[in-house]
C-alpha cells in the first residue's frame, strides 16, 4: 500500500498546486465583486438577450451544494457565444424555442436573438428554414471500467450496473440496447466516483471527455474500455433561422475562431481536470477494494 500512498500524496500535491491559483482567483474575484456588482447588473440589464435552447438545462446552483461540472459543454459554449456577441445569455430547454420542431428557435421577444445548441447525429432532420452550423465538438458513447473487468463486449453489460449522468445523451440507452442496469447520477463526477468505489461496473459518457480522463495517471486503473458503440456519434451544432443573416455570419466567424485557437480542445481539457478534481475531493473510500 506504500506505492498507493505515495501515488495519492503525489496526486494531492498536484491538486493542491492546481488549486492555489484557483483559490487566489476566487479571492480576487470576491473582492472585486462588491465594487463591480452594481455596474455589472446595470450593464446586464441593458444588454440584449441571447436565447440558447439546449437539450438539458443544468439546475441552478444551490448555496451549500457541491460544485459539479455538467455532462455537456453546451452551457459553457453558450456563455462564450453571448460574450462574443456582447449579449446576456438565457439558457432554456430547446423545446421552449420550437415552433413545431424541436430544432426551430423562435424568440418570444423581437429584440432577443435566439439559437439552439443541439447534440445531433449527422442525419438528423433540420427544418428547411433552419441552418445547422457545426461547432466542431463531436462525440460518441464510451464506457470505462476497472482494468481487471471481465466485461469484454457491449453485450456483456446485460444485468451489469452502468453509471450515467443526468442530462446526458445516453440515459436509457444501455438499458434498452443491452439490458444493463442504469444508475443515474447528477453529474459526471458522481457517476465516476461510483465507478471508483465499486458501486457500478462501468461508467458511460462522451468519448471526447473519457479519452482525456484516462490519460491522467490516477485513472490508469480505470482505463479499460470497449470497442466503439453502435450508437451513432453526434455533433454539437448551432441551429439558426436561415433568415437571420447577422447571427449566421457571427456564428460562422466564431466557430472559425474556435478552431484556430483550439478553444474546444482547451475547454475539454479544463472540464476533465475539473471533473477529476471533483472526484478526488469526494473520494473517501479506498479504490483498492
C-alpha positions as YAML, in Angstrom:
chain: A
units: angstrom
residues:
- id: 1
  name: UNK
  ca: [0.00, 0.00, 0.00]
- id: 2
  name: UNK
  ca: [3.09, 2.32, 0.22]
- id: 3
  name: UNK
  ca: [3.05, 2.87, -3.56]
- id: 4
  name: UNK
  ca: [-0.67, 3.71, -3.38]
- id: 5
  name: UNK
  ca: [0.05, 6.11, -0.52]
- id: 6
  name: UNK
  ca: [2.90, 7.75, -2.47]
- id: 7
  name: UNK
  ca: [0.67, 7.98, -5.56]
- id: 8
  name: UNK
  ca: [-2.09, 9.64, -3.56]
- id: 9
  name: UNK
  ca: [0.37, 12.03, -1.93]
- id: 10
  name: UNK
  ca: [1.70, 12.92, -5.39]
- id: 11
  name: UNK
  ca: [-1.84, 13.44, -6.68]
- id: 12
  name: UNK
  ca: [-2.73, 15.53, -3.65]
- id: 13
  name: UNK
  ca: [0.35, 17.69, -4.23]
- id: 14
  name: UNK
  ca: [-0.52, 18.24, -7.88]
- id: 15
  name: UNK
  ca: [-4.09, 19.07, -6.99]
- id: 16
  name: UNK
  ca: [-3.04, 21.48, -4.26]
- id: 17
  name: UNK
  ca: [-0.73, 23.25, -6.70]
- id: 18
  name: UNK
  ca: [-3.52, 23.50, -9.26]
- id: 19
  name: UNK
  ca: [-5.94, 24.68, -6.59]
- id: 20
  name: UNK
  ca: [-3.82, 27.57, -5.32]
- id: 21
  name: UNK
  ca: [-4.25, 29.74, -8.45]
- id: 22
  name: UNK
  ca: [-7.98, 28.92, -8.38]
- id: 23
  name: UNK
  ca: [-8.26, 29.94, -4.74]
- id: 24
  name: UNK
  ca: [-6.35, 33.16, -5.37]
- id: 25
  name: UNK
  ca: [-8.55, 33.96, -8.34]
- id: 26
  name: UNK
  ca: [-11.67, 33.32, -6.26]
- id: 27
  name: UNK
  ca: [-10.42, 35.68, -3.54]
- id: 28
  name: UNK
  ca: [-9.62, 38.41, -6.08]
- id: 29
  name: UNK
  ca: [-12.98, 37.86, -7.75]
- id: 30
  name: UNK
  ca: [-14.82, 38.09, -4.44]
- id: 31
  name: UNK
  ca: [-13.04, 41.34, -3.56]
- id: 32
  name: UNK
  ca: [-13.83, 42.85, -6.94]
- id: 33
  name: UNK
  ca: [-17.42, 41.64, -6.96]
- id: 34
  name: UNK
  ca: [-18.70, 44.02, -4.32]
- id: 35
  name: UNK
  ca: [-17.33, 47.06, -6.12]
- id: 36
  name: UNK
  ca: [-18.46, 45.94, -9.56]
- id: 37
  name: UNK
  ca: [-21.84, 44.36, -8.75]
- id: 38
  name: UNK
  ca: [-23.99, 47.44, -9.25]
- id: 39
  name: UNK
  ca: [-22.37, 48.36, -12.56]
- id: 40
  name: UNK
  ca: [-22.43, 44.76, -13.79]
- id: 41
  name: UNK
  ca: [-26.13, 44.40, -13.02]
- id: 42
  name: UNK
  ca: [-26.82, 47.64, -14.84]
- id: 43
  name: UNK
  ca: [-24.80, 46.54, -17.89]
- id: 44
  name: UNK
  ca: [-26.51, 43.12, -17.91]
- id: 45
  name: UNK
  ca: [-29.95, 44.69, -17.77]
- id: 46
  name: UNK
  ca: [-29.10, 46.99, -20.66]
- id: 47
  name: UNK
  ca: [-27.57, 44.26, -22.86]
- id: 48
  name: UNK
  ca: [-29.75, 42.45, -25.42]
- id: 49
  name: UNK
  ca: [-30.66, 38.84, -24.69]
- id: 50
  name: UNK
  ca: [-29.38, 35.76, -26.46]
- id: 51
  name: UNK
  ca: [-31.78, 32.83, -26.04]
- id: 52
  name: UNK
  ca: [-29.98, 29.50, -26.34]
- id: 53
  name: UNK
  ca: [-32.04, 26.33, -26.47]
- id: 54
  name: UNK
  ca: [-30.20, 23.23, -25.22]
- id: 55
  name: UNK
  ca: [-31.10, 19.57, -24.75]
- id: 56
  name: UNK
  ca: [-30.83, 19.79, -20.95]
- id: 57
  name: UNK
  ca: [-30.76, 22.84, -18.71]
- id: 58
  name: UNK
  ca: [-28.50, 22.32, -15.70]
- id: 59
  name: UNK
  ca: [-30.41, 23.16, -12.49]
- id: 60
  name: UNK
  ca: [-29.42, 26.44, -10.85]
- id: 61
  name: UNK
  ca: [-26.67, 26.15, -8.25]
- id: 62
  name: UNK
  ca: [-27.95, 25.92, -4.69]
- id: 63
  name: UNK
  ca: [-25.74, 27.50, -2.00]
- id: 64
  name: UNK
  ca: [-24.07, 24.80, 0.04]
- id: 65
  name: UNK
  ca: [-24.28, 22.22, -2.75]
- id: 66
  name: UNK
  ca: [-21.19, 20.60, -4.24]
- id: 67
  name: UNK
  ca: [-19.75, 22.29, -7.31]
- id: 68
  name: UNK
  ca: [-20.21, 19.98, -10.28]
- id: 69
  name: UNK
  ca: [-19.12, 20.17, -13.90]
- id: 70
  name: UNK
  ca: [-22.14, 19.27, -16.07]
- id: 71
  name: UNK
  ca: [-22.27, 16.40, -18.53]
- id: 72
  name: UNK
  ca: [-22.28, 18.59, -21.64]
- id: 73
  name: UNK
  ca: [-20.13, 21.63, -22.56]
- id: 74
  name: UNK
  ca: [-23.09, 23.41, -24.20]
- id: 75
  name: UNK
  ca: [-23.70, 25.88, -21.35]
- id: 76
  name: UNK
  ca: [-20.06, 27.00, -21.38]
- id: 77
  name: UNK
  ca: [-20.21, 27.35, -25.16]
- id: 78
  name: UNK
  ca: [-23.45, 29.36, -24.93]
- id: 79
  name: UNK
  ca: [-21.78, 31.71, -22.47]
- id: 80
  name: UNK
  ca: [-18.83, 32.11, -24.85]
- id: 81
  name: UNK
  ca: [-21.18, 32.95, -27.74]
- id: 82
  name: UNK
  ca: [-23.04, 35.54, -25.68]
- id: 83
  name: UNK
  ca: [-19.79, 37.14, -24.55]
- id: 84
  name: UNK
  ca: [-18.58, 37.35, -28.15]
- id: 85
  name: UNK
  ca: [-21.86, 38.97, -29.23]
- id: 86
  name: UNK
  ca: [-21.93, 41.32, -26.24]
- id: 87
  name: UNK
  ca: [-25.24, 39.93, -25.05]
- id: 88
  name: UNK
  ca: [-26.52, 38.35, -21.86]
- id: 89
  name: UNK
  ca: [-27.48, 34.71, -22.18]
- id: 90
  name: UNK
  ca: [-30.69, 32.94, -21.22]
- id: 91
  name: UNK
  ca: [-30.31, 29.16, -21.47]
- id: 92
  name: UNK
  ca: [-33.64, 27.36, -21.86]
- id: 93
  name: UNK
  ca: [-34.85, 23.89, -22.92]
- id: 94
  name: UNK
  ca: [-34.74, 23.61, -26.71]
- id: 95
  name: UNK
  ca: [-38.42, 22.65, -26.87]
- id: 96
  name: UNK
  ca: [-39.34, 26.05, -25.46]
- id: 97
  name: UNK
  ca: [-37.81, 27.62, -28.54]
- id: 98
  name: UNK
  ca: [-39.54, 25.36, -31.03]
- id: 99
  name: UNK
  ca: [-42.33, 26.09, -33.46]
- id: 100
  name: UNK
  ca: [-43.49, 22.64, -34.45]
- id: 101
  name: UNK
  ca: [-39.93, 21.32, -34.47]
- id: 102
  name: UNK
  ca: [-37.52, 20.80, -31.61]
- id: 103
  name: UNK
  ca: [-34.72, 22.48, -33.55]
- id: 104
  name: UNK
  ca: [-36.51, 25.66, -34.63]
- id: 105
  name: UNK
  ca: [-35.72, 28.53, -32.28]
- id: 106
  name: UNK
  ca: [-38.27, 31.35, -32.16]
- id: 107
  name: UNK
  ca: [-37.71, 34.25, -29.78]
- id: 108
  name: UNK
  ca: [-40.78, 35.48, -27.95]
- id: 109
  name: UNK
  ca: [-39.28, 38.97, -27.84]
- id: 110
  name: UNK
  ca: [-38.47, 40.66, -31.15]
- id: 111
  name: UNK
  ca: [-35.43, 42.29, -29.53]
- id: 112
  name: UNK
  ca: [-33.97, 38.94, -28.50]
- id: 113
  name: UNK
  ca: [-31.71, 36.79, -30.63]
- id: 114
  name: UNK
  ca: [-32.44, 33.05, -30.49]
- id: 115
  name: UNK
  ca: [-30.42, 29.98, -31.43]
- id: 116
  name: UNK
  ca: [-30.32, 26.34, -30.42]
- id: 117
  name: UNK
  ca: [-27.26, 24.31, -29.47]
- id: 118
  name: UNK
  ca: [-28.12, 20.66, -30.00]
- id: 119
  name: UNK
  ca: [-26.27, 17.36, -29.87]
- id: 120
  name: UNK
  ca: [-27.43, 15.68, -33.09]
- id: 121
  name: UNK
  ca: [-26.49, 12.72, -35.31]
- id: 122
  name: UNK
  ca: [-25.26, 13.57, -38.80]
- id: 123
  name: UNK
  ca: [-28.56, 12.56, -40.43]
- id: 124
  name: UNK
  ca: [-30.81, 14.46, -38.00]
- id: 125
  name: UNK
  ca: [-33.67, 16.36, -39.62]
- id: 126
  name: UNK
  ca: [-33.16, 20.10, -39.96]
- id: 127
  name: UNK
  ca: [-36.24, 22.15, -40.97]
- id: 128
  name: UNK
  ca: [-35.86, 23.88, -44.35]
- id: 129
  name: UNK
  ca: [-35.99, 27.33, -42.76]
- id: 130
  name: UNK
  ca: [-33.07, 26.47, -40.44]
- id: 131
  name: UNK
  ca: [-29.29, 26.45, -40.85]
- id: 132
  name: UNK
  ca: [-27.13, 23.94, -38.98]
- id: 133
  name: UNK
  ca: [-23.63, 25.17, -38.09]
- id: 134
  name: UNK
  ca: [-21.22, 22.58, -36.58]
- id: 135
  name: UNK
  ca: [-19.30, 23.83, -33.56]
- id: 136
  name: UNK
  ca: [-16.54, 21.28, -34.02]
- id: 137
  name: UNK
  ca: [-17.47, 19.24, -30.92]
- id: 138
  name: UNK
  ca: [-18.18, 15.64, -31.91]
- id: 139
  name: UNK
  ca: [-18.50, 12.59, -29.66]
- id: 140
  name: UNK
  ca: [-19.87, 9.09, -29.31]
- id: 141
  name: UNK
  ca: [-20.72, 6.77, -26.43]
- id: 142
  name: UNK
  ca: [-17.86, 5.23, -24.46]
- id: 143
  name: UNK
  ca: [-17.64, 3.23, -21.27]
- id: 144
  name: UNK
  ca: [-14.69, 2.89, -18.92]
- id: 145
  name: UNK
  ca: [-14.18, 0.17, -16.32]
- id: 146
  name: UNK
  ca: [-11.60, -1.21, -13.95]
- id: 147
  name: UNK
  ca: [-8.72, -2.77, -15.87]
- id: 148
  name: UNK
  ca: [-9.44, -6.14, -14.22]
- id: 149
  name: UNK
  ca: [-13.02, -6.20, -15.51]
- id: 150
  name: UNK
  ca: [-14.49, -9.35, -17.03]
- id: 151
  name: UNK
  ca: [-16.68, -7.29, -19.39]
- id: 152
  name: UNK
  ca: [-15.22, -7.57, -22.89]
- id: 153
  name: UNK
  ca: [-18.20, -6.65, -25.11]
- id: 154
  name: UNK
  ca: [-21.25, -4.39, -25.03]
- id: 155
  name: UNK
  ca: [-23.50, -7.45, -24.88]
- id: 156
  name: UNK
  ca: [-21.84, -8.44, -21.59]
- id: 157
  name: UNK
  ca: [-23.29, -5.32, -19.98]
- id: 158
  name: UNK
  ca: [-26.57, -7.22, -19.64]
- id: 159
  name: UNK
  ca: [-27.51, -7.34, -15.98]
- id: 160
  name: UNK
  ca: [-24.49, -5.22, -15.02]
- id: 161
  name: UNK
  ca: [-24.62, -1.76, -13.49]
- id: 162
  name: UNK
  ca: [-23.72, 1.21, -15.69]
- id: 163
  name: UNK
  ca: [-23.43, 4.70, -14.21]
- id: 164
  name: UNK
  ca: [-24.64, 7.60, -16.37]
- id: 165
  name: UNK
  ca: [-25.11, 11.34, -15.82]
- id: 166
  name: UNK
  ca: [-28.41, 13.18, -15.65]
- id: 167
  name: UNK
  ca: [-28.85, 15.35, -18.71]
- id: 168
  name: UNK
  ca: [-26.58, 13.20, -20.85]
- id: 169
  name: UNK
  ca: [-27.48, 11.73, -24.22]
- id: 170
  name: UNK
  ca: [-27.13, 8.15, -23.01]
- id: 171
  name: UNK
  ca: [-29.68, 7.87, -20.22]
- id: 172
  name: UNK
  ca: [-31.85, 4.85, -21.02]
- id: 173
  name: UNK
  ca: [-29.71, 3.70, -23.95]
- id: 174
  name: UNK
  ca: [-27.77, 0.91, -22.24]
- id: 175
  name: UNK
  ca: [-30.89, -0.48, -20.62]
- id: 176
  name: UNK
  ca: [-32.73, -0.51, -23.95]
- id: 177
  name: UNK
  ca: [-29.90, -1.82, -26.12]
- id: 178
  name: UNK
  ca: [-28.01, -4.15, -23.79]
- id: 179
  name: UNK
  ca: [-30.22, -4.85, -20.77]
- id: 180
  name: UNK
  ca: [-27.85, -3.05, -18.42]
- id: 181
  name: UNK
  ca: [-28.96, -1.75, -15.05]
- id: 182
  name: UNK
  ca: [-28.54, 2.01, -15.25]
- id: 183
  name: UNK
  ca: [-27.76, 4.18, -12.23]
- id: 184
  name: UNK
  ca: [-28.33, 7.87, -12.96]
- id: 185
  name: UNK
  ca: [-26.27, 10.44, -11.10]
- id: 186
  name: UNK
  ca: [-26.48, 14.24, -11.01]
- id: 187
  name: UNK
  ca: [-23.15, 14.85, -12.77]
- id: 188
  name: UNK
  ca: [-20.15, 13.04, -14.30]
- id: 189
  name: UNK
  ca: [-18.10, 13.34, -11.10]
- id: 190
  name: UNK
  ca: [-20.76, 11.46, -9.13]
- id: 191
  name: UNK
  ca: [-21.03, 8.68, -11.73]
- id: 192
  name: UNK
  ca: [-17.25, 8.33, -11.99]
- id: 193
  name: UNK
  ca: [-16.84, 8.28, -8.22]
- id: 194
  name: UNK
  ca: [-19.39, 5.46, -8.09]
- id: 195
  name: UNK
  ca: [-17.22, 3.54, -10.58]
- id: 196
  name: UNK
  ca: [-14.10, 4.06, -8.49]
- id: 197
  name: UNK
  ca: [-15.66, 2.86, -5.24]
- id: 198
  name: UNK
  ca: [-17.29, -0.19, -6.83]
- id: 199
  name: UNK
  ca: [-20.92, 0.88, -6.98]
- id: 200
  name: UNK
  ca: [-21.12, 0.21, -10.71]
- id: 201
  name: UNK
  ca: [-19.35, -1.95, -13.27]
- id: 202
  name: UNK
  ca: [-18.92, 0.76, -15.91]
- id: 203
  name: UNK
  ca: [-19.35, 4.50, -16.41]
- id: 204
  name: UNK
  ca: [-20.80, 5.81, -19.67]
- id: 205
  name: UNK
  ca: [-20.03, 9.28, -21.09]
- id: 206
  name: UNK
  ca: [-18.77, 11.00, -24.24]
- id: 207
  name: UNK
  ca: [-15.55, 9.55, -25.60]
- id: 208
  name: UNK
  ca: [-14.18, 13.10, -26.02]
- id: 209
  name: UNK
  ca: [-14.20, 13.50, -22.26]
- id: 210
  name: UNK
  ca: [-13.32, 9.94, -21.22]
- id: 211
  name: UNK
  ca: [-10.35, 9.56, -23.56]
- id: 212
  name: UNK
  ca: [-8.80, 12.64, -21.98]
- id: 213
  name: UNK
  ca: [-9.69, 11.49, -18.46]
- id: 214
  name: UNK
  ca: [-8.00, 8.09, -18.71]
- id: 215
  name: UNK
  ca: [-4.77, 9.79, -19.77]
- id: 216
  name: UNK
  ca: [-4.44, 11.06, -16.20]
- id: 217
  name: UNK
  ca: [-2.15, 8.82, -14.11]
- id: 218
  name: UNK
  ca: [-4.72, 8.40, -11.34]
- id: 219
  name: UNK
  ca: [-7.23, 6.96, -13.85]
- id: 220
  name: UNK
  ca: [-5.00, 4.25, -15.33]
- id: 221
  name: UNK
  ca: [-6.60, 1.66, -13.07]
- id: 222
  name: UNK
  ca: [-9.98, 2.54, -14.60]
- id: 223
  name: UNK
  ca: [-8.96, 2.82, -18.24]
- id: 224
  name: UNK
  ca: [-10.47, -0.39, -19.65]
- id: 225
  name: UNK
  ca: [-12.96, 0.32, -22.44]
- id: 226
  name: UNK
  ca: [-14.97, -1.40, -25.18]
- id: 227
  name: UNK
  ca: [-14.89, -1.06, -28.99]
- id: 228
  name: UNK
  ca: [-16.87, 1.91, -30.37]
- id: 229
  name: UNK
  ca: [-20.57, 1.69, -29.58]
- id: 230
  name: UNK
  ca: [-23.20, 1.01, -32.22]
- id: 231
  name: UNK
  ca: [-24.93, 4.17, -31.06]
- id: 232
  name: UNK
  ca: [-24.46, 6.89, -33.69]
- id: 233
  name: UNK
  ca: [-21.96, 9.62, -32.98]
- id: 234
  name: UNK
  ca: [-23.25, 13.14, -32.61]
- id: 235
  name: UNK
  ca: [-22.12, 16.67, -33.35]
- id: 236
  name: UNK
  ca: [-22.92, 19.61, -31.09]
- id: 237
  name: UNK
  ca: [-24.31, 22.11, -33.59]
- id: 238
  name: UNK
  ca: [-25.88, 25.55, -33.67]
- id: 239
  name: UNK
  ca: [-29.35, 25.70, -35.20]
- id: 240
  name: UNK
  ca: [-30.22, 29.15, -36.54]
- id: 241
  name: UNK
  ca: [-33.07, 30.59, -38.59]
- id: 242
  name: UNK
  ca: [-31.98, 30.83, -42.23]
- id: 243
  name: UNK
  ca: [-33.23, 34.42, -42.46]
- id: 244
  name: UNK
  ca: [-31.04, 35.56, -39.53]
- id: 245
  name: UNK
  ca: [-28.04, 36.56, -41.63]
- id: 246
  name: UNK
  ca: [-26.28, 38.52, -38.88]
- id: 247
  name: UNK
  ca: [-26.34, 35.62, -36.43]
- id: 248
  name: UNK
  ca: [-25.27, 33.10, -39.09]
- id: 249
  name: UNK
  ca: [-22.29, 35.26, -40.01]
- id: 250
  name: UNK
  ca: [-21.35, 35.80, -36.36]
- id: 251
  name: UNK
  ca: [-21.54, 32.09, -35.52]
- id: 252
  name: UNK
  ca: [-19.52, 31.05, -38.55]
- id: 253
  name: UNK
  ca: [-16.84, 33.57, -37.66]
- id: 254
  name: UNK
  ca: [-16.88, 32.36, -34.06]
- id: 255
  name: UNK
  ca: [-16.57, 28.68, -34.96]
- id: 256
  name: UNK
  ca: [-13.65, 29.51, -37.27]
- id: 257
  name: UNK
  ca: [-12.04, 31.38, -34.38]
- id: 258
  name: UNK
  ca: [-12.66, 28.46, -32.03]
- id: 259
  name: UNK
  ca: [-10.95, 26.14, -34.50]
- id: 260
  name: UNK
  ca: [-7.91, 28.38, -34.97]
- id: 261
  name: UNK
  ca: [-7.49, 28.89, -31.22]
- id: 262
  name: UNK
  ca: [-8.31, 25.25, -30.33]
- id: 263
  name: UNK
  ca: [-10.97, 26.55, -27.97]
- id: 264
  name: UNK
  ca: [-12.94, 23.29, -27.74]
- id: 265
  name: UNK
  ca: [-9.84, 21.20, -27.06]
- id: 266
  name: UNK
  ca: [-8.82, 23.57, -24.27]
- id: 267
  name: UNK
  ca: [-12.37, 23.59, -22.90]
- id: 268
  name: UNK
  ca: [-12.38, 19.78, -22.82]
- id: 269
  name: UNK
  ca: [-9.05, 19.66, -21.00]
- id: 270
  name: UNK
  ca: [-10.29, 22.11, -18.38]
- id: 271
  name: UNK
  ca: [-13.55, 20.21, -17.93]
- id: 272
  name: UNK
  ca: [-11.69, 16.93, -17.47]
- id: 273
  name: UNK
  ca: [-9.36, 18.45, -14.89]
- id: 274
  name: UNK
  ca: [-12.33, 19.91, -13.01]
- id: 275
  name: UNK
  ca: [-14.21, 16.59, -13.05]
- id: 276
  name: UNK
  ca: [-11.12, 14.67, -11.88]
- id: 277
  name: UNK
  ca: [-10.65, 17.18, -9.07]
- id: 278
  name: UNK
  ca: [-14.31, 16.89, -8.02]
- id: 279
  name: UNK
  ca: [-13.96, 13.09, -7.86]
- id: 280
  name: UNK
  ca: [-10.74, 13.38, -5.86]
- id: 281
  name: UNK
  ca: [-12.31, 15.69, -3.29]
- id: 282
  name: UNK
  ca: [-15.23, 13.34, -2.73]
- id: 283
  name: UNK
  ca: [-13.44, 10.01, -2.69]
- id: 284
  name: UNK
  ca: [-13.22, 8.86, 0.90]
- id: 285
  name: UNK
  ca: [-13.21, 5.11, 0.24]
- id: 286
  name: UNK
  ca: [-10.12, 3.30, -0.98]
- id: 287
  name: UNK
  ca: [-10.37, 2.21, -4.61]
- id: 288
  name: UNK
  ca: [-8.27, -0.90, -3.98]
- id: 289
  name: UNK
  ca: [-11.32, -2.88, -2.80]
...
